Structures are given as C-alpha cells and as structure tokens.
Amino acid sequence: MARSRAKDYDDKRLSMLHRSAELFAASGYVGTSMNTIADACGVSKALLYHYYPDKEAILFDILSSHLAKLVAAVRKASAQAGDPVARFGTIVATLLELYRHADAEHQVQISSLKLLPKDKQQPLLANERILVGIMSDALAAAVPAAKQKRVLKPLTMSVFGMLNWHYMWFREGGPMTRAEYAGFVAQLVLAGADDAAAATRPRGKAKSAGRSRQTALL
C-alpha cells in the first residue's frame, strides 16, 4: 500500500526548494551537498531523500516551479493589459515584482540551468522561450523601430538584461522603488529605442561563433 502524503507535504517541499535555491545562489550548485541542504532546512537527510532522490532533482524542481510561475503571471499580465504601451509596461512591472522574493531562484536559473542534463534543460528552455516571445511581441507592438527584424532581438534581450541582472545592485529602500525602476526601464526603452535604432546602420553579417543560449531563445 502506497504511503500517503502528509497534509503539509507541499508546504515543506516549497520551503526546501527556496532554502536550496538560497544555498545554490550563495555557494554554487556544485558546492552544495545534500547534507548541507538537509541541515539548512532543519530536516534529516532521510526526510530530504523522501522528497528528492538527488540534488539534480532539487535543481530541476526549483527551476521548473520558478519558470512556470513566471510564464503564468506574464501571460496573465499580457492578456489583461490594454494598449501596446501599457502592455509592455505591465509585463516589465510584473517580472520585477515576481523577482521580489525570488532573487535566489532567479540567480540559480541564470547560473545553473546549464548544469542539468540536456533532456531536463529542454522543458525549462521552452518556458524561457515563451517569456522571450511574449516580451518580443509586446515590444514589436509598442515600439515602432522594434518592427525591424535587426532591432527586435537586440532590444528584447537588452530589456531582459536590465531586468535579469537588477539583483546585482537593486536594494529595497534605495533611490528607486521596484515599481519606479520598472517604470524607468519601460520609459527608457519607449523613449530611446527608435532613436537608437535610427542611429545605427545595418552592417554585413558577422560570422557566427556558435549558438548561445540567448540566440536559441529567439
């Protein structure tokens, strides 16, 4: 007879995932052991193994849960927003707000997704592509210059650069609130993208040095 799950099973699992993400972000995935995770979570190693067979499964669940949450929220924000400019601003604000309590998960996504086996990377990369696609569509609708193929990709990835690396410098209580920074990013793009595109001239295609993760997302 299969062992039934405790009522607080999911709560404990989510707590373990968040604490594991903090450890992976601080010490690196490779530098964190199952023993360290169990100690930090205040559980026995046996109980940790009841939830996850190995560290790889923990990493996958951290990233899968994090990306699924991002995709669901951004899809909802995109569908509810009104005109194209408002839609773009809402998506930016939604992502930054989601990062508020998920800096560790976000850092792990950036640094450690590539450490998973290729078959486990694929569904995660698929969700990343969905996020990039939603942002790209919003930019193409809100920014006239973004309708140019040569501009859309650099502009999309530049926006993600401003959002994805904010944790390196942003601090609550600093010169801008999270909402103010979201507005700043949106306005910076809306006010400057057309001029930036006009100031650059198309050049001959450079030889590719291989497909990067960013290239694969678009």
N, C-alpha and C positions, 0 to 999 in steps of 0.2 A: 504493500500500500504506500502510495507516494506521501512524503512528508508535507503537511500543509504549511503555508507561509504564515508568519506572524503578522498581526494587524499593522505593525509599524515597519514592515519589511521595506516598503518603498521609501519611507522617510529615512531609514537607516542607510539605504543604498545611495540616495541622493546626497546625504551627509558625507558618506565615504567618498563619493565621486568628487565633491567640492574640495574636501580636505586633500585628496590625492592630487587634484589639479594644482592646489597651492604648493604642494611638495614638488611636483614636476616643474612648476614655474620657477621655484626658488633654487632647486638643486639639480634640475635636469631629469629627464625620464630615465636615462641610463644610470644616473647617480642615486636613484631612489629604489629601495628594495621593498619587498612585501612586508618584511619585518618593520621597516620604518613606517610604512603606511598603517599597519595594524597598531603600532604604538601611538601614532599621531591621532588615530581615530578612537583610541581608547577601547579597542576590542582585541580579542585573542586572534592569533594567526589562524586558528581553526575556523573561527567565525568569518574572518575575511575570505578564506577559501570557500566557505559556504556560499558566498555571494559571487566570487570571481575565481576562476581556475588559475589565473596568472595575471601578471602586470599588463600584458598586452591587451587582455580583455577589459581591464580598467581603462586604459588609454582610449580604446575604441569607444567604450560607452560614454566617456567624458565628451569626446568629440562628436559622437553621433547625437547625443542629447543636446549639446550646445548648438550645433548647426541646425538641427530640426527646430529648435526654439526660435532661432534667428529667421529661418525661412518662413515659418508660420506667421511670425509677427510682421515681417516685412511685406509678405503677401497681403496681409490684412490691411496694413497701412497704405499700401499702393492702391488697393481696391476702394478704400474709403475716401481717399484724398480727392479734391475737386479738380481744379485746373492743373496743367502740367507743372507750373512753377511751384504750386502748393504741394503737389505730389512729390516732387523731388525733395523739397524741404522736409516734408513729413518722413520720408524714408531715412534721410540723414539723421533727423532727431530720434527716430525710433531705434536705429542702430546704436547711437551713442547712449541712449537710455538703457538698452539691453546690456551694454557693456558695463553699466554702473556696478553691478555685483558679480560680474563675470570676467574681471580682468585676468584672473589666473587661467580660466578656461580658454580665453582668447589668446593668451601668450602660448599656451600649450598647442593650440591649433596652428599657430604660426611656426613654432619651432619643432614640433614633434609628430605632426601628421605624416611626414615623410618617413618616419621610422617604422611605420606599420607595414606589413606585407602588402604587396600590390593589390591583392584581391580585397583587402579590407580598406585600402585607400579609395577604391573606386566609388562606393556609395557616398563617401564624405566629399570627394571632389565633385560629385554630381550635385550635391547641395551647395557647394561653393559656386558652381557654375550657375545655379538658379539665382543666387544672390547677385552675382555679377550681371546676369541677364536682366533682372528687374531694375537694377541701378542703371544699366546701359540704356534700357528702354525709356526710363524716366528722363535721363539726360538728353536723349535724342528728341524727346518731345518738348523739353523746357529750354534747351539752348540751341539756337539756330545753327551755330557752327558745328555742333555735335552730329548733325545730319551727314557731315562729310566722313567717309569711312576712315580717312587718315587721322581724324581728330578724335573720333568716338572712343577708340581703345585707349589711347594715352590719357584722355580726360577721365574715363571711367576708373582706370587704375590709379590715377592721381587722387581722385576723391577717396578711394579706399585707403590709399596711403595716409591721407590726413586723418582718417577715422581709425584705421587699424593700429597706428603707432602712437595714438594720443596718450596711451597709458604710460609712455616713457617720460612724459613731462607734466601731464594734467594732474592737478591736485584739487580736491574739493576745498572750497574756501579760498581759492586762488583768484587771480584777476578776472576770470570769467567763470560763470556757472556752466554746467554741462549744456543746458538749453541755449545759453548765449553762444557757446562755442559751436553748437550745431547750426545756429543761425549765421554765425560768422563764416563757416565753411560753405554753406549754401550760397550766401551772398557773394563770397569771393569767387565762386565758380560762375554764378549767374552774371556778375558784373564784369568779369575779366576774361571768360573763355573765348568770346567772339574776337576780342582784340588780340588775344594771344594767338589764336588760330590765324588771324589775318597777318600777323607779324612774322609768321613762319612760312617758309616756302617749301613746297614738295621737292624732295631730292630723290636721286636714284636709290633704288633698294639696296640696302647693305646685305652682305652675305650673312645668313643666319648661323649662329654658333650652337644651335640646338634648341629644342623646345623647352622653355622654362615652365614652371607651374603656372605663372601668370599668363603665359602665352596659351597654355592649354585651356584656360578658363574662358577664353573668348573665341 
